[in-house]
Amino acid sequence: MQQARKFFAEKYGLSDADLDRYLSAALAHGGDYADLYFEYRSTSSISLDRSEEHTSELQSLRHLVCRLL
C-alpha cells in the first residue's frame, strides 16, 4: 500500500488528505458509496530514417474519475 501512495503522490501530486476530501465531497451529494479510479499511461517513441532525421516523442496521460453510487 505504501508503494501505491508514493506513486500517486509523485504522478498526481495527491496526498491521503486530498483523496479523503474528494471522497467526502462526493458522498456529501447523497451517495452511499464512492471510489476513485486512476489511470496513468506513459509512452515514448523514437523514429530514425536513412536521411539521418530523428524524431522523439514522450506522452503522459493522467485521469482521475470519482464514481458515486
N, C-alpha and C positions, 0 to 999 in steps of 0.2 A: 504494500500500500504506500509506503514511503517513496518508492520509485515513481509511482503514478503522480503523487503530489508534486514531486520535483519536476516531472515532465510538464505538467500543466502550469506550474509556476514559471518555468522557463519559456515555454512556447506560447502561452496565452497571457502571462502576467497576472494570473489569478491566485488568490490565497484561499485558504479554507473559509475565512470570513466572507470573502466575495461569493463563494459558492453557497454558503448558508443564506446570505442576503438574497440571492437570486431565487432560491427555492422558497424562502419565506414570502417574498413578494408574489410569487406565482400562487402559492397556497392562500394568500390573503384575498385572492379573487374568487374564492369559493370552491376550489378543487379539494379532493380527498387525497390525492397522490400527485407528486411531481418528481420528475427526474431530469437530468441533464445529459445530453448526447453531444459528444465532442468528435470532431473529425479533423485530423491533421494529415496533410499529404505534401510531400516534398519530392520534386522531380528535377533532374538535371540532364542536359544533353550537350554533346559536342559534335559538330559537323566538320568534317575535313573533306577537301576535294583536291584534285590534281593541280588546280591552279594556285595552290598554296593559300587559298582563302579559308579562314577558320571562323566559325561562329560558336558561341556557347550560350546556354540559357539555363537559368535557375528559377524555378517557380515554387511558391509555397502557398498552400490553400489551408485556411483555418475556418471552421464553422463551430458554432455553439448553438444548440437548439434546446429549448426548455419545453417539455411535454407535461401538460396538466390534465389530469383525469378527475 
